[in-house]
Amino acid sequence: MLIKYLKDERGVADPEIAPLILFICLILISIANKIFNFATN
């Protein structure tokens, strides 16, 4: 969804920005995982 938005903004998806988005998503997922583990313990 975010990548589609960036495509609409720029006309073409930046090849540099796609790995960056994936990297940010992975960081957010790991942070959410830690918070979830902390909350359940």
VOZA-640535 format. One record per residue: residue in one letter; residue number from 1; x negated, y, z negated of N, C-alpha, C, CB in turn. Coordinates in Angstrom, 1 decimal, padded with zeros to 4 digits. Glycine has a CB too. Example, Ala and Ser with C-alpha at 12.3 -4.5 7.8 and 13.67 -1.06 7.14 Angstrom:
! residues 2
<baza><resn>A</resn><resi>1</resi><n_xx>-013.2</n_xx><n_yy>-005.7</n_yy><n_zz>-007.8</n_zz><ca_xx>-012.3</ca_xx><ca_yy>-004.5</ca_yy><ca_zz>-007.8</ca_zz><c_xx>-013.2</c_xx><c_yy>-003.3</c_yy><c_zz>-007.8</c_zz><cb_xx>-011.3</cb_xx><cb_yy>-004.5</cb_yy><cb_zz>-009.0</cb_zz></baza>
<baza><resn>S</resn><resi>2</resi><n_xx>-012.8</n_xx><n_yy>-002.2</n_yy><n_zz>-007.1</n_zz><ca_xx>-013.7</ca_xx><ca_yy>-001.1</ca_yy><ca_zz>-007.1</ca_zz><c_xx>-012.9</c_xx><c_yy>000.0</c_yy><c_zz>-007.9</c_zz><cb_xx>-014.1</cb_xx><cb_yy>-000.6</cb_yy><cb_zz>-005.7</cb_zz></baza>
! end
This chain:
! residues 41
<baza><resn>M</resn><resi>1</resi><n_xx>-000.8</n_xx><n_yy>-001.2</n_yy><n_zz>000.0</n_zz><ca_xx>000.0</ca_xx><ca_yy>000.0</ca_yy><ca_zz>000.0</ca_zz><c_xx>-000.9</c_xx><c_yy>001.3</c_yy><c_zz>000.0</c_zz><cb_xx>000.9</cb_xx><cb_yy>000.0</cb_yy><cb_zz>-001.2</cb_zz></baza>
<baza><resn>L</resn><resi>2</resi><n_xx>-001.9</n_xx><n_yy>001.2</n_yy><n_zz>-000.9</n_zz><ca_xx>-002.8</ca_xx><ca_yy>002.4</ca_yy><ca_zz>-000.9</ca_zz><c_xx>-003.6</c_xx><c_yy>002.5</c_yy><c_zz>000.4</c_zz><cb_xx>-003.8</cb_xx><cb_yy>002.2</cb_yy><cb_zz>-002.1</cb_zz></baza>
<baza><resn>I</resn><resi>3</resi><n_xx>-004.0</n_xx><n_yy>001.4</n_yy><n_zz>000.9</n_zz><ca_xx>-004.8</ca_xx><ca_yy>001.4</ca_yy><ca_zz>002.2</ca_zz><c_xx>-003.9</c_xx><c_yy>001.9</c_yy><c_zz>003.3</c_zz><cb_xx>-005.3</cb_xx><cb_yy>000.0</cb_yy><cb_zz>002.5</cb_zz></baza>
<baza><resn>K</resn><resi>4</resi><n_xx>-002.6</n_xx><n_yy>001.5</n_yy><n_zz>003.3</n_zz><ca_xx>-001.7</ca_xx><ca_yy>002.0</ca_yy><ca_zz>004.3</ca_zz><c_xx>-001.6</c_xx><c_yy>003.5</c_yy><c_zz>004.2</c_zz><cb_xx>-000.4</cb_xx><cb_yy>001.3</cb_yy><cb_zz>004.2</cb_zz></baza>
<baza><resn>Y</resn><resi>5</resi><n_xx>-001.5</n_xx><n_yy>004.0</n_yy><n_zz>003.0</n_zz><ca_xx>-001.4</ca_xx><ca_yy>005.5</ca_yy><ca_zz>002.8</ca_zz><c_xx>-002.6</c_xx><c_yy>006.2</c_yy><c_zz>003.3</c_zz><cb_xx>-001.2</cb_xx><cb_yy>005.8</cb_yy><cb_zz>001.3</cb_zz></baza>
<baza><resn>L</resn><resi>6</resi><n_xx>-003.8</n_xx><n_yy>005.6</n_yy><n_zz>003.1</n_zz><ca_xx>-005.0</ca_xx><ca_yy>006.2</ca_yy><ca_zz>003.5</ca_zz><c_xx>-005.1</c_xx><c_yy>006.2</c_yy><c_zz>005.1</c_zz><cb_xx>-006.2</cb_xx><cb_yy>005.5</cb_yy><cb_zz>003.0</cb_zz></baza>
<baza><resn>K</resn><resi>7</resi><n_xx>-004.6</n_xx><n_yy>005.1</n_yy><n_zz>005.7</n_zz><ca_xx>-004.5</ca_xx><ca_yy>005.1</ca_yy><ca_zz>007.1</ca_zz><c_xx>-003.6</c_xx><c_yy>006.2</c_yy><c_zz>007.7</c_zz><cb_xx>-004.0</cb_xx><cb_yy>003.7</cb_yy><cb_zz>007.6</cb_zz></baza>
<baza><resn>D</resn><resi>8</resi><n_xx>-002.5</n_xx><n_yy>006.4</n_yy><n_zz>007.0</n_zz><ca_xx>-001.5</ca_xx><ca_yy>007.4</ca_yy><ca_zz>007.5</ca_zz><c_xx>-002.1</c_xx><c_yy>008.8</c_yy><c_zz>007.3</c_zz><cb_xx>-000.2</cb_xx><cb_yy>007.3</cb_yy><cb_zz>006.7</cb_zz></baza>
<baza><resn>E</resn><resi>9</resi><n_xx>-002.9</n_xx><n_yy>009.0</n_yy><n_zz>006.2</n_zz><ca_xx>-003.5</ca_xx><ca_yy>010.3</ca_yy><ca_zz>006.0</ca_zz><c_xx>-004.6</c_xx><c_yy>010.6</c_yy><c_zz>007.0</c_zz><cb_xx>-004.1</cb_xx><cb_yy>010.4</cb_yy><cb_zz>004.6</cb_zz></baza>
<baza><resn>R</resn><resi>10</resi><n_xx>-005.5</n_xx><n_yy>009.7</n_yy><n_zz>007.2</n_zz><ca_xx>-006.7</ca_xx><ca_yy>009.9</ca_yy><ca_zz>008.0</ca_zz><c_xx>-006.5</c_xx><c_yy>009.5</c_yy><c_zz>009.5</c_zz><cb_xx>-007.9</cb_xx><cb_yy>009.1</cb_yy><cb_zz>007.5</cb_zz></baza>
<baza><resn>G</resn><resi>11</resi><n_xx>-005.4</n_xx><n_yy>008.8</n_yy><n_zz>009.8</n_zz><ca_xx>-005.2</ca_xx><ca_yy>008.3</ca_yy><ca_zz>011.1</ca_zz><c_xx>-005.8</c_xx><c_yy>006.9</c_yy><c_zz>011.3</c_zz><cb_xx>-005.7</cb_xx><cb_yy>009.3</cb_yy><cb_zz>012.2</cb_zz></baza>
<baza><resn>V</resn><resi>12</resi><n_xx>-007.1</n_xx><n_yy>006.8</n_yy><n_zz>010.8</n_zz><ca_xx>-007.8</ca_xx><ca_yy>005.5</ca_yy><ca_zz>010.9</ca_zz><c_xx>-008.3</c_xx><c_yy>005.2</c_yy><c_zz>009.5</c_zz><cb_xx>-009.0</cb_xx><cb_yy>005.6</cb_yy><cb_zz>011.9</cb_zz></baza>
<baza><resn>A</resn><resi>13</resi><n_xx>-008.3</n_xx><n_yy>004.0</n_yy><n_zz>009.1</n_zz><ca_xx>-008.8</ca_xx><ca_yy>003.6</ca_yy><ca_zz>007.8</ca_zz><c_xx>-010.3</c_xx><c_yy>003.7</c_yy><c_zz>007.8</c_zz><cb_xx>-008.4</cb_xx><cb_yy>002.1</cb_yy><cb_zz>007.4</cb_zz></baza>
<baza><resn>D</resn><resi>14</resi><n_xx>-010.9</n_xx><n_yy>004.3</n_yy><n_zz>006.8</n_zz><ca_xx>-012.3</ca_xx><ca_yy>004.4</ca_yy><ca_zz>006.7</ca_zz><c_xx>-012.9</c_xx><c_yy>003.1</c_yy><c_zz>006.4</c_zz><cb_xx>-012.7</cb_xx><cb_yy>005.5</cb_yy><cb_zz>005.7</cb_zz></baza>
<baza><resn>P</resn><resi>15</resi><n_xx>-013.9</n_xx><n_yy>002.6</n_yy><n_zz>007.1</n_zz><ca_xx>-014.5</ca_xx><ca_yy>001.3</ca_yy><ca_zz>006.8</ca_zz><c_xx>-015.2</c_xx><c_yy>001.3</c_yy><c_zz>005.5</c_zz><cb_xx>-015.5</cb_xx><cb_yy>000.8</cb_yy><cb_zz>007.9</cb_zz></baza>
<baza><resn>E</resn><resi>16</resi><n_xx>-015.7</n_xx><n_yy>002.5</n_yy><n_zz>005.1</n_zz><ca_xx>-016.4</ca_xx><ca_yy>002.7</ca_yy><ca_zz>003.8</ca_zz><c_xx>-015.5</c_xx><c_yy>002.6</c_yy><c_zz>002.6</c_zz><cb_xx>-017.2</cb_xx><cb_yy>004.0</cb_yy><cb_zz>003.8</cb_zz></baza>
<baza><resn>I</resn><resi>17</resi><n_xx>-014.2</n_xx><n_yy>003.0</n_yy><n_zz>002.8</n_zz><ca_xx>-013.3</ca_xx><ca_yy>003.2</ca_yy><ca_zz>001.7</ca_zz><c_xx>-012.6</c_xx><c_yy>001.9</c_yy><c_zz>001.3</c_zz><cb_xx>-012.3</cb_xx><cb_yy>004.2</cb_yy><cb_zz>002.0</cb_zz></baza>
<baza><resn>A</resn><resi>18</resi><n_xx>-012.5</n_xx><n_yy>000.9</n_yy><n_zz>002.2</n_zz><ca_xx>-011.8</ca_xx><ca_yy>-000.3</ca_yy><ca_zz>001.9</ca_zz><c_xx>-012.5</c_xx><c_yy>-001.1</c_yy><c_zz>000.8</c_zz><cb_xx>-011.6</cb_xx><cb_yy>-001.1</cb_yy><cb_zz>003.1</cb_zz></baza>
<baza><resn>P</resn><resi>19</resi><n_xx>-013.8</n_xx><n_yy>-001.3</n_yy><n_zz>000.9</n_zz><ca_xx>-014.5</ca_xx><ca_yy>-002.1</ca_yy><ca_zz>-000.2</ca_zz><c_xx>-014.4</c_xx><c_yy>-001.3</c_yy><c_zz>-001.5</c_zz><cb_xx>-015.9</cb_xx><cb_yy>-002.3</cb_yy><cb_zz>000.2</cb_zz></baza>
<baza><resn>L</resn><resi>20</resi><n_xx>-014.4</n_xx><n_yy>000.0</n_yy><n_zz>-001.4</n_zz><ca_xx>-014.3</ca_xx><ca_yy>000.8</ca_yy><ca_zz>-002.7</ca_zz><c_xx>-013.0</c_xx><c_yy>000.6</c_yy><c_zz>-003.4</c_zz><cb_xx>-014.5</cb_xx><cb_yy>002.3</cb_yy><cb_zz>-002.3</cb_zz></baza>
<baza><resn>I</resn><resi>21</resi><n_xx>-011.9</n_xx><n_yy>000.6</n_yy><n_zz>-002.6</n_zz><ca_xx>-010.6</ca_xx><ca_yy>000.3</ca_yy><ca_zz>-003.2</ca_zz><c_xx>-010.6</c_xx><c_yy>-001.1</c_yy><c_zz>-003.8</c_zz><cb_xx>-009.5</cb_xx><cb_yy>000.4</cb_yy><cb_zz>-002.1</cb_zz></baza>
<baza><resn>L</resn><resi>22</resi><n_xx>-011.1</n_xx><n_yy>-002.1</n_yy><n_zz>-003.1</n_zz><ca_xx>-011.1</ca_xx><ca_yy>-003.4</ca_yy><ca_zz>-003.7</ca_zz><c_xx>-011.9</c_xx><c_yy>-003.5</c_yy><c_zz>-005.0</c_zz><cb_xx>-011.7</cb_xx><cb_yy>-004.4</cb_yy><cb_zz>-002.7</cb_zz></baza>
<baza><resn>F</resn><resi>23</resi><n_xx>-013.1</n_xx><n_yy>-002.7</n_yy><n_zz>-005.0</n_zz><ca_xx>-013.9</ca_xx><ca_yy>-002.7</ca_yy><ca_zz>-006.2</ca_zz><c_xx>-013.2</c_xx><c_yy>-002.1</c_yy><c_zz>-007.3</c_zz><cb_xx>-015.2</cb_xx><cb_yy>-001.9</cb_yy><cb_zz>-005.9</cb_zz></baza>
<baza><resn>I</resn><resi>24</resi><n_xx>-012.5</n_xx><n_yy>-000.9</n_yy><n_zz>-007.1</n_zz><ca_xx>-011.7</ca_xx><ca_yy>-000.3</ca_yy><ca_zz>-008.1</ca_zz><c_xx>-010.6</c_xx><c_yy>-001.2</c_yy><c_zz>-008.6</c_zz><cb_xx>-011.1</cb_xx><cb_yy>001.1</cb_yy><cb_zz>-007.6</cb_zz></baza>
<baza><resn>C</resn><resi>25</resi><n_xx>-009.9</n_xx><n_yy>-001.9</n_yy><n_zz>-007.7</n_zz><ca_xx>-008.9</ca_xx><ca_yy>-002.8</ca_yy><ca_zz>-008.1</ca_zz><c_xx>-009.4</c_xx><c_yy>-003.9</c_yy><c_zz>-009.0</c_zz><cb_xx>-008.2</cb_xx><cb_yy>-003.5</cb_yy><cb_zz>-006.8</cb_zz></baza>
<baza><resn>L</resn><resi>26</resi><n_xx>-010.6</n_xx><n_yy>-004.5</n_yy><n_zz>-008.7</n_zz><ca_xx>-011.2</ca_xx><ca_yy>-005.5</ca_yy><ca_zz>-009.5</ca_zz><c_xx>-011.5</c_xx><c_yy>-005.0</c_yy><c_zz>-010.9</c_zz><cb_xx>-012.5</cb_xx><cb_yy>-006.0</cb_yy><cb_zz>-008.9</cb_zz></baza>
<baza><resn>I</resn><resi>27</resi><n_xx>-012.0</n_xx><n_yy>-003.7</n_yy><n_zz>-011.0</n_zz><ca_xx>-012.3</ca_xx><ca_yy>-003.1</ca_yy><ca_zz>-012.3</ca_zz><c_xx>-011.0</c_xx><c_yy>-003.0</c_yy><c_zz>-013.1</c_zz><cb_xx>-013.0</cb_xx><cb_yy>-001.8</cb_yy><cb_zz>-012.1</cb_zz></baza>
<baza><resn>L</resn><resi>28</resi><n_xx>-010.0</n_xx><n_yy>-002.4</n_yy><n_zz>-012.4</n_zz><ca_xx>-008.7</ca_xx><ca_yy>-002.2</ca_yy><ca_zz>-013.1</ca_zz><c_xx>-008.1</c_xx><c_yy>-003.6</c_yy><c_zz>-013.6</c_zz><cb_xx>-007.7</cb_xx><cb_yy>-001.5</cb_yy><cb_zz>-012.2</cb_zz></baza>
<baza><resn>I</resn><resi>29</resi><n_xx>-008.2</n_xx><n_yy>-004.6</n_yy><n_zz>-012.8</n_zz><ca_xx>-007.7</ca_xx><ca_yy>-005.9</ca_yy><ca_zz>-013.2</ca_zz><c_xx>-008.5</c_xx><c_yy>-006.5</c_yy><c_zz>-014.4</c_zz><cb_xx>-007.8</cb_xx><cb_yy>-006.9</cb_yy><cb_zz>-012.0</cb_zz></baza>
<baza><resn>S</resn><resi>30</resi><n_xx>-009.8</n_xx><n_yy>-006.3</n_yy><n_zz>-014.4</n_zz><ca_xx>-010.6</ca_xx><ca_yy>-006.8</ca_yy><ca_zz>-015.5</ca_zz><c_xx>-010.3</c_xx><c_yy>-006.0</c_yy><c_zz>-016.8</c_zz><cb_xx>-012.1</cb_xx><cb_yy>-006.7</cb_yy><cb_zz>-015.2</cb_zz></baza>
<baza><resn>I</resn><resi>31</resi><n_xx>-010.1</n_xx><n_yy>-004.7</n_yy><n_zz>-016.7</n_zz><ca_xx>-009.8</ca_xx><ca_yy>-003.9</ca_yy><ca_zz>-017.9</ca_zz><c_xx>-008.4</c_xx><c_yy>-004.3</c_yy><c_zz>-018.4</c_zz><cb_xx>-009.7</cb_xx><cb_yy>-002.4</cb_yy><cb_zz>-017.5</cb_zz></baza>
<baza><resn>A</resn><resi>32</resi><n_xx>-007.4</n_xx><n_yy>-004.5</n_yy><n_zz>-017.5</n_zz><ca_xx>-006.1</ca_xx><ca_yy>-005.0</ca_yy><ca_zz>-017.9</ca_zz><c_xx>-006.2</c_xx><c_yy>-006.3</c_yy><c_zz>-018.6</c_zz><cb_xx>-005.2</cb_xx><cb_yy>-005.0</cb_yy><cb_zz>-016.7</cb_zz></baza>
<baza><resn>N</resn><resi>33</resi><n_xx>-007.0</n_xx><n_yy>-007.2</n_yy><n_zz>-018.1</n_zz><ca_xx>-007.3</ca_xx><ca_yy>-008.5</ca_yy><ca_zz>-018.7</ca_zz><c_xx>-007.8</c_xx><c_yy>-008.4</c_yy><c_zz>-020.1</c_zz><cb_xx>-008.2</cb_xx><cb_yy>-009.3</cb_yy><cb_zz>-017.8</cb_zz></baza>
<baza><resn>K</resn><resi>34</resi><n_xx>-008.7</n_xx><n_yy>-007.5</n_yy><n_zz>-020.3</n_zz><ca_xx>-009.3</ca_xx><ca_yy>-007.3</ca_yy><ca_zz>-021.6</ca_zz><c_xx>-008.3</c_xx><c_yy>-006.8</c_yy><c_zz>-022.6</c_zz><cb_xx>-010.5</cb_xx><cb_yy>-006.4</cb_yy><cb_zz>-021.6</cb_zz></baza>
<baza><resn>I</resn><resi>35</resi><n_xx>-007.5</n_xx><n_yy>-005.8</n_yy><n_zz>-022.1</n_zz><ca_xx>-006.4</ca_xx><ca_yy>-005.2</ca_yy><ca_zz>-023.0</ca_zz><c_xx>-005.4</c_xx><c_yy>-006.3</c_yy><c_zz>-023.3</c_zz><cb_xx>-005.7</cb_xx><cb_yy>-004.0</cb_yy><cb_zz>-022.2</cb_zz></baza>
<baza><resn>F</resn><resi>36</resi><n_xx>-005.0</n_xx><n_yy>-007.1</n_yy><n_zz>-022.3</n_zz><ca_xx>-004.0</ca_xx><ca_yy>-008.2</ca_yy><ca_zz>-022.5</ca_zz><c_xx>-004.6</c_xx><c_yy>-009.2</c_yy><c_zz>-023.5</c_zz><cb_xx>-003.7</cb_xx><cb_yy>-008.9</cb_yy><cb_zz>-021.2</cb_zz></baza>
<baza><resn>N</resn><resi>37</resi><n_xx>-005.8</n_xx><n_yy>-009.6</n_yy><n_zz>-023.4</n_zz><ca_xx>-006.4</ca_xx><ca_yy>-010.5</ca_yy><ca_zz>-024.3</ca_zz><c_xx>-006.5</c_xx><c_yy>-009.9</c_yy><c_zz>-025.7</c_zz><cb_xx>-007.8</cb_xx><cb_yy>-010.9</cb_yy><cb_zz>-023.9</cb_zz></baza>
<baza><resn>F</resn><resi>38</resi><n_xx>-006.8</n_xx><n_yy>-008.7</n_yy><n_zz>-025.8</n_zz><ca_xx>-006.9</ca_xx><ca_yy>-008.0</ca_yy><ca_zz>-027.1</ca_zz><c_xx>-005.5</c_xx><c_yy>-007.9</c_yy><c_zz>-027.8</c_zz><cb_xx>-007.5</cb_xx><cb_yy>-006.6</cb_yy><cb_zz>-027.0</cb_zz></baza>
<baza><resn>A</resn><resi>39</resi><n_xx>-004.5</n_xx><n_yy>-007.7</n_yy><n_zz>-027.0</n_zz><ca_xx>-003.1</ca_xx><ca_yy>-007.5</ca_yy><ca_zz>-027.5</ca_zz><c_xx>-002.6</c_xx><c_yy>-008.9</c_yy><c_zz>-027.9</c_zz><cb_xx>-002.2</cb_xx><cb_yy>-006.9</cb_yy><cb_zz>-026.4</cb_zz></baza>
<baza><resn>T</resn><resi>40</resi><n_xx>-002.9</n_xx><n_yy>-010.0</n_yy><n_zz>-027.3</n_zz><ca_xx>-002.4</ca_xx><ca_yy>-011.3</ca_yy><ca_zz>-027.6</ca_zz><c_xx>-003.1</c_xx><c_yy>-011.9</c_yy><c_zz>-028.8</c_zz><cb_xx>-002.5</cb_xx><cb_yy>-012.2</cb_yy><cb_zz>-026.4</cb_zz></baza>
<baza><resn>N</resn><resi>41</resi><n_xx>-004.3</n_xx><n_yy>-011.5</n_yy><n_zz>-029.1</n_zz><ca_xx>-005.1</ca_xx><ca_yy>-012.0</ca_yy><ca_zz>-030.2</ca_zz><c_xx>-004.7</c_xx><c_yy>-011.4</c_yy><c_zz>-031.5</c_zz><cb_xx>-006.6</cb_xx><cb_yy>-011.9</cb_yy><cb_zz>-030.0</cb_zz></baza>
! end
